[in-house]
């Protein structure tokens, strides 16, 4: 394999969320057992943004149309996003995160949070670097670091052994920072487990980043969708030096605006400058007309967000009841976001064969845990932002498949 082929092989999209079903896929490694189970197919690899599940925020389409009517000034904004929009967003994000944001110098609008993540990693990581990544965590973190030619230094997060914290191994984190790591990537709430980092965990990350000169990229995509009784600690307001953190957020998940491809990154001005230079080459800017939709972000109708959270929480609790009735399954209740990351009992087939069997026999699409941690060969991730009764029935069918393939 040539060096360039090896480089792109590291991106490995075969098992990325939803990819298998879009490519078709064939017969599982093991022979299928039993008859297919009937029911409404559910794709747990991403959220359902239809009106029957969790539709986009009110007014989004109208703002998009208004943007189209504005024409050129909206279509061809500055590379980092329209100046007036950035000032508006900076004010809202400063209030939300508890630390000032300069719309002119510290914020960039990107083509989705995925675009923000790529730009942030590319602006901080180069070949030969050592980069700390939590396991488990968002699948693209690992792939982007490897694509940049850097070395991954994993840090353990034992979320199933705790109920009041994410379970990050803080001693190991300090050890890897001491070893020469200069960049740290993590998501909070964690994707795939949906757990929130406790205040002392966030405070320790900030302290260690300052002490050892580590730049932190914090993915806070689900930080608005917090369940009852939960609190959230923003890293950027926890004592970390302003020049050492970039925060990534966007309206694609909680607000169901994924189709507009919108994200933001804000923080260290020197890194935002780099990100703008790269964006100017990669995509010029975030989609111009879509940028107008960000006017609805943090400006939803009264009680809209509370209602969305309540519906997710009710669905979460019903799904946890289903999982609790399957012997050998371990699952922690997510504290935010819309992800479940259950650990399965021992099966007689490999994880990827079971994932394909779920799709072909039960109409249930999930993401294998190995996308988030190479060692999570007994876990699957479910995005439960779905039609409520269909999701419950789908997980019940998954339980039946677990019994069929149980070791």
C-alpha positions in Angstrom: 0.0 0.0 0.0 1.4 3.4 -1.0 1.8 6.2 1.6 -1.2 8.1 0.2 -3.4 5.0 0.2 -2.4 4.3 3.7 -3.2 7.8 4.7 -6.8 7.6 3.3 -7.3 4.1 4.6 -7.1 5.6 8.1 -10.3 7.4 7.5 -12.2 4.1 7.2 -15.8 5.0 6.5 -17.1 1.4 6.2 -18.6 1.3 9.7 -19.1 5.1 10.2 -22.6 6.0 11.5 -25.2 5.0 8.8 -22.6 4.2 6.2 -23.2 0.4 6.0 -26.8 0.8 5.0 -26.1 3.5 2.4 -23.6 1.2 0.8 -25.9 -1.8 0.8 -23.9 -4.4 2.6 -24.0 -8.2 2.1 -24.5 -11.3 4.1 -23.2 -11.2 7.7 -20.1 -13.3 8.5 -22.2 -15.8 10.4 -25.3 -17.4 8.9 -28.5 -15.6 9.8 -30.5 -17.3 12.5 -34.3 -17.5 12.6 -36.9 -15.6 10.7 -36.8 -11.9 10.2 -38.5 -9.8 12.8 -41.3 -7.5 11.6 -41.6 -3.8 12.6 -40.8 -0.3 11.5 -37.2 0.1 10.5 -35.2 2.5 12.7 -31.9 4.0 11.9 -30.2 4.6 15.3 -27.0 5.8 13.6 -28.3 9.4 13.4 -31.3 11.3 14.6 -34.6 11.5 12.9 -35.3 15.1 11.9 -38.7 14.5 10.4 -41.8 16.1 12.0 -42.9 12.7 13.2 -39.8 12.6 15.5 -37.8 15.8 16.2 -38.3 18.4 13.5 -36.2 21.5 13.0 -36.7 24.6 15.1 -39.6 26.9 14.1 -38.6 29.7 11.8 -35.5 28.0 10.3 -36.9 27.6 6.8 -38.3 31.1 6.8 -34.8 32.5 7.8 -33.2 30.4 5.0 -35.7 31.8 2.4 -35.0 35.4 3.7 -31.3 34.7 3.2 -31.9 33.6 -0.4 -33.9 36.8 -1.0 -31.0 38.9 0.3 -29.0 37.4 -2.5 -25.3 38.2 -2.9 -24.6 39.8 0.4 -25.9 36.6 2.1 -24.3 34.2 -0.3 -20.8 35.7 -0.2 -20.1 36.5 3.4 -16.7 36.9 4.9 -14.8 33.5 5.0 -15.4 33.2 8.7 -19.0 34.1 8.4 -21.1 37.3 8.2 -19.8 40.0 10.6 -23.2 40.9 12.0 -24.1 37.3 12.5 -20.8 36.6 14.3 -21.4 39.5 16.7 -24.9 38.2 17.4 -23.6 34.7 18.0 -20.7 35.9 20.1 -23.1 37.6 22.5 -25.3 34.5 22.9 -22.4 32.1 23.3 -20.6 34.3 25.8 -23.8 34.3 27.9 -24.2 30.6 27.5 -20.6 29.6 28.4 -19.8 32.3 30.9 -16.8 33.9 29.2 -16.6 36.8 26.7 -16.3 36.0 23.0 -15.1 38.4 20.3 -17.2 37.9 17.2 -14.5 39.6 15.1 -11.5 37.7 16.4 -12.5 34.6 18.2 -15.4 33.0 16.3 -15.8 31.3 12.9 -18.9 29.8 11.3 -18.2 26.5 9.6 -19.9 23.9 7.4 -21.3 21.9 10.3 -19.5 21.0 13.5 -17.7 18.3 11.5 -16.2 21.1 9.5 -15.2 22.9 12.7 -13.6 19.8 14.0 -11.5 19.3 10.9 -10.4 22.9 10.8 -9.5 22.9 14.5 -7.5 19.6 14.3 -5.7 20.7 11.1 -4.9 24.1 12.8 -3.3 22.4 15.8 -1.9 19.0 14.8 0.9 18.2 12.4 2.8 15.1 11.4 4.7 13.5 14.3 2.7 15.2 17.0 1.3 13.3 20.0 -2.4 13.9 20.6 -4.4 12.8 23.6 -7.9 11.4 22.8 -10.4 9.9 25.2 -11.7 6.4 24.8 -14.5 6.1 24.0 -15.1 9.3 22.2 -16.3 10.7 18.9 -15.1 8.5 16.0 -13.8 11.4 13.8 -11.3 12.5 16.5 -9.2 9.4 16.0 -9.5 9.4 12.2 -8.5 13.0 11.8 -5.5 12.8 14.1 -4.3 9.7 12.2 -4.9 11.4 8.9 -2.7 14.3 10.0 0.1 11.9 10.6 0.1 12.3 14.3 0.3 9.7 17.1 -2.8 9.0 19.2 -2.2 8.8 23.0 -5.4 7.3 24.5 -6.8 8.3 27.9 -9.3 6.0 29.6 -12.9 7.0 30.5 -14.7 4.3 32.6 -18.2 5.7 32.4 -19.9 2.5 33.5 -18.2 2.5 36.9 -19.5 5.9 37.9 -22.8 7.7 38.3 -21.6 11.2 39.3 -18.8 11.9 36.8 -17.6 10.9 33.3 -14.9 8.7 34.8 -11.9 10.2 33.0 -8.6 8.8 34.4 -7.1 12.1 35.5 -3.8 10.6 36.6 -3.3 9.1 33.2 -4.3 12.4 31.6 -1.5 14.1 33.6 1.0 11.4 32.6 0.3 11.8 28.9 0.4 15.6 29.2 3.8 15.2 30.9 5.0 12.9 28.1 4.9 15.7 25.5 1.3 15.7 24.2 0.4 19.2 23.0 -3.2 18.7 21.9 -6.2 17.1 23.7 -9.6 16.4 22.0 -12.7 15.4 24.0 -16.5 15.8 23.7 -18.7 17.0 26.6 -21.3 15.6 26.9 -19.4 12.5 25.7 -20.3 11.0 22.4 -21.1 8.0 22.5 -21.9 7.6 26.2 -23.9 10.8 26.9 -22.2 11.4 30.2 -21.2 14.9 31.5 -17.8 15.7 33.0 -18.0 16.7 36.6 -16.8 20.2 37.7 -13.6 18.7 39.2 -12.8 16.8 36.0 -13.2 19.9 33.9 -11.2 22.0 36.4 -8.4 19.4 36.4 -8.3 19.5 32.6 -8.0 23.2 32.6 -5.3 23.1 35.3 -3.2 20.5 33.5 -3.6 22.3 30.1 -2.2 25.5 31.6 0.6 23.7 33.4 1.8 21.7 30.5 1.0 24.0 27.6 -1.6 21.8 26.0 -4.2 23.1 23.5 -7.7 21.6 24.1 -10.4 21.2 21.5 -13.7 20.8 23.3 -16.7 19.5 21.4 -19.8 20.7 23.2 -22.4 19.9 20.6 -25.0 18.6 23.0 -24.4 21.0 25.9 -27.9 22.5 25.6 -29.7 19.2 25.9 -29.3 18.5 29.6 -31.7 16.3 31.5 -33.5 17.1 34.7 -31.3 17.8 37.6 -28.1 18.0 35.6 -25.6 20.9 35.5 -22.9 21.6 33.0 -19.4 23.1 33.4 -17.9 24.9 30.5 -14.2 24.3 30.1 -13.5 27.8 28.7 -14.9 29.4 31.9 -13.0 27.1 34.3 -9.7 28.8 34.5 -8.1 27.6 31.3 -6.0 30.2 29.5 -7.9 31.8 26.6 -5.2 30.9 24.1 -5.4 27.2 24.9 -8.9 26.3 24.1 -11.2 26.1 21.1 -14.9 25.2 21.7 -17.1 23.6 19.0 -20.8 23.9 19.0 -23.7 24.0 16.5 -27.5 23.5 16.0 -27.4 20.3 14.1 -28.5 17.9 16.9 -30.5 19.4 19.7 -32.2 21.8 17.2 -32.4 19.3 14.3 -30.8 21.7 11.8 -28.2 19.1 10.5 -29.3 19.6 6.9 -28.2 23.2 6.8 -24.6 22.2 7.6 -23.9 24.8 10.3 -21.3 24.9 13.1 -19.2 27.4 15.0 -15.8 27.3 16.7 -14.8 30.0 19.2 -11.8 30.6 21.4 -8.1 31.2 20.8 -7.8 34.0 18.2 -4.6 32.6 16.7 -6.3 29.3 16.0 -9.4 30.9 14.6 -7.2 32.8 12.2 -5.6 29.6 11.0 -9.0 28.0 10.7 -10.2 30.8 8.5 -7.2 30.5 6.2 -7.9 26.8 5.8 -11.6 27.2 5.3 -11.0 29.8 2.6 -9.3 27.0 0.6 -11.4 24.0 1.6 -15.0 25.5 1.3 -14.6 29.3 1.1 -17.2 29.7 3.9 -20.1 28.0 5.6 -23.1 27.8 3.2 -24.1 31.4 2.7 -27.8 31.1 2.6 -27.7 28.6 5.5 -25.9 31.1 7.7 -29.1 33.0 8.0 -30.7 30.1 9.8 -28.3 30.7 12.8 -30.5 33.7 13.6 -32.9 31.1 15.2 -30.2 29.5 17.4 -30.6 30.4 21.1 -33.8 32.3 20.0 -36.3 29.4 19.9 -39.9 30.0 21.0 -40.6 30.0 24.8 -40.5 26.5 26.3 -39.5 24.9 23.0 -36.1 23.7 24.4 -37.7 22.5 27.6 -40.3 20.5 25.7 -37.7 18.9 23.4 -35.6 17.9 26.5 -38.7 16.4 28.2 -39.5 14.3 25.1 -36.0 13.0 24.8 -35.9 12.2 28.5 -39.1 10.2 28.4 -37.8 8.3 25.4 -34.4 7.7 27.1 -36.2 6.3 30.2 -38.3 3.9 28.1 -35.3 2.6 26.2 -33.4 2.1 29.5 -36.3 0.0 30.8 -36.0 -2.2 27.6 -32.3 -2.5 28.1 -32.7 -3.3 31.7 -34.9 -6.3 30.8 -32.2 -7.9 28.7 -29.9 -10.1 30.8 -26.3 -9.2 30.6 -26.7 -5.8 29.1 -25.0 -2.9 31.0 -26.1 0.7 30.3 -25.6 4.0 32.1 -28.4 6.6 31.8 -27.1 9.5 29.6 -27.2 12.8 31.4 -27.3 14.9 28.2 -27.7 14.5 24.4 -29.4 11.6 22.7 -26.9 8.7 22.8 -27.0 5.4 24.5 -23.8 3.2 24.6 -24.9 -0.2 26.1 -22.4 -3.0 26.6 -23.8 -6.3 25.3 -23.4 -9.8 26.8 -21.1 -12.3 25.1 -22.3 -13.2 21.7 -21.5 -16.2 19.4 -20.7 -13.9 16.5 -18.3 -10.9 16.1 -19.7 -7.4 16.8 -19.8 -6.3 13.1 -21.6 -9.5 12.1 -24.2 -8.9 14.9 -24.6 -5.3 13.7 -25.3 -6.5 10.2 -27.7 -9.1 11.5 -29.6 -6.4 13.4 -30.1 -4.5 10.1 -31.0 -7.4 7.9 -33.1 -9.4 10.4 -34.7 -6.7 12.6 -34.5 -3.5 10.6 -32.4 -1.9 13.3 -29.3 0.1 12.4 -26.8 0.9 15.0 -23.1 2.0 15.1 -20.6 -0.5 16.4 -18.7 0.6 19.5 -15.4 0.1 17.8 -15.9 3.3 16.0 -15.5 5.1 19.3 -12.9 2.9 20.9 -11.0 0.0 19.2 -11.5 -2.0 22.5 -15.3 -1.5 22.6 -15.9 -4.8 20.8 -19.0 -5.5 22.9 -20.8 -2.2 22.6 -23.1 -0.4 20.2 -24.2 3.3 20.0 -27.8 4.3 19.6 -28.9 7.8 18.7 -32.4 7.8 20.2 -33.6 11.0 18.7 -36.3 9.0 17.0 -40.0 8.5 16.8 -40.8 7.3 20.3 -42.9 4.2 19.8 -40.9 3.1 16.8 -37.6 3.4 18.7 -39.0 1.3 21.7 -40.2 -1.4 19.4 -36.9 -1.4 17.5 -34.9 -1.9 20.7 -37.2 -4.7 21.7 -36.4 -6.4 18.4 -32.7 -5.9 19.1 -33.2 -7.6 22.4 -34.7 -10.6 20.6 -31.6 -10.7 18.3 -29.3 -10.6 21.4 -31.1 -13.7 22.7 -30.7 -15.5 19.3 -26.9 -14.8 19.2 -26.2 -15.0 22.9 -23.1 -17.2 23.6 
